[in-house]
Amino acid sequence: MANVVVVGSQWGDEGKGKIVDWLSERADVVVRFQGGHNAGHTLVIDGVSYKLSLLPSGVVRPGKLSVIGNGVVFDPHAFVAELARLEELGVRVTPDCLKIAENTALILSLHRELDGYREDAASNSGTKIGTTRRGIGPAYEDKVGRRAIRVMDLANLDTLPAKIDRLLTHHNALRRGLGHPEVGGDAILNELSSVADRILPFADRTWKILDERRRAGERILFEGAQGTLLDIDHGTYPFVTSSNTVAGQAASGSGLGPGAIGYVLGITKAYTTRVGEGPFPTEDTGEIGEFLGTRGHEFGVVTGRKRRCGWFDAVLVRQAVSVNGINGIALTKLDVLDGLAEIKVCTGYRLDGETIDYLPASQGAQARVEPIYETLEGWQETTRGARSWSELPAQAVKYVRYIEELIGAPVALLSTSPERDDTILVTDPFHD
């Protein structure tokens, strides 16, 4: 039996929600292993739409255990608000079905404020990253700096003032440097005290629970946020998120060893999109980009930001296949390409007169690469709603096979609409 890691193989927004929901129905445990509430996905179950940003997808399915792992940075107030939204939809999340790693670092109001101050300053200097201003980056900085407040600290409010003072020594110096007022320790203590009783019932030694579930033979689904090209090490740095988004993080971000991972599924859109700043070699700012954005409803789940759009970039996905150890891909939004007379695919780059087959690490080089395209014949028939290969137009099948060849990974699932049943299953990631 294979435990499955789901990762985005582009810049995120690849349609993970539907695929994760499809897999979570078959899983016993669903684990979030990195990121925060800066990314999200939408699940549609029996006609009801659930927009999740911090909670694992298992929370909307009875009988599943959901886990927020230690690799996540956790905003307690966003968590309480998300619980309330789900309760309005008839889903009550209890400590029986959700566990939060006790060693998970917290996002505080001062992290959100610092995130916004920096983005404002960067906008004025032309160095804006395009963060969601939710405090993700500053919270990870404090975690690495060994000054974070963690979930377990909420159980010992008497010891919090000293930890808060240490945190504020760092943050108030930053705030002064950015021209903003200092924060008092009492304000942070009150902020944490107000939610401690709501959070602590969910806190647990999740590494131990997961190991017990694994040994019992239960199926575990590891659910990532963002995409490979936003990884802090392997993405388009510095225009990246503040955590490791690749499959290897599933182990360290949950407390299980790498041997617990059996199958890596890369979610891959049939074209390419990106939110925020940074390089995007195949971006189309003209008619095609507008067509893809409109037909694909390309707006962020959490932020509502319009996504930049362009042709499929096989160079980037091939690189993602390598760094994640992707066993198969779930190709999404094929139906968005219906009706196009021609479809382009980026097969390589030109950089300073040379042909290369990888994305260079240098920010300057990333900005200079030019895509090399192959043009394929499109199809006029619809692929929307297809549930078998025989229902696909011949040219659509040719397009899919060409992508498989270019990226060096097979299609395990093919999604032909947002509806969960409109999926062609080739290989079951949860193989027995």
Secondary structure, 3 states (H helix, E strand, C coil): CCCEEEEECCCCCCCHHHHHHHHHCCCCEEEECCECCCCCEEEEECCEEEEECCCCHHHHCCCCEEEECCCEEECHHHHHHHHHHHHHCCCCCCCCCEEEECCCEECCHHHHHHHHHHHHHHHHHCCCCCCCCCCHHHHHHHHHCCCCCEHHHHHCHHHHHHHHHHHHHHHHHHHHHCCCCCCCHHHHHHHHHHHHHHHHHHEECHHHHHHHHHHCCCCEEEECCCCHHHCCCCCCCCCCCCCCCCCCHHHHCCCCCHHHCCEEEEEEECCEEECCCCCCCCECCCHHHHHHHHHCCCECCCCCCECEEECEEHHHHHHHHHHHCCCEEEEECHHHHCCCCEEEEEEEEEECCEEECCCCCCHHHHHHCEEEEEEEECCCCCCCCCCCHHHCCHHHHHHHHHHHHHHCCCEEEEECCCCCCCEEECCCCCCC
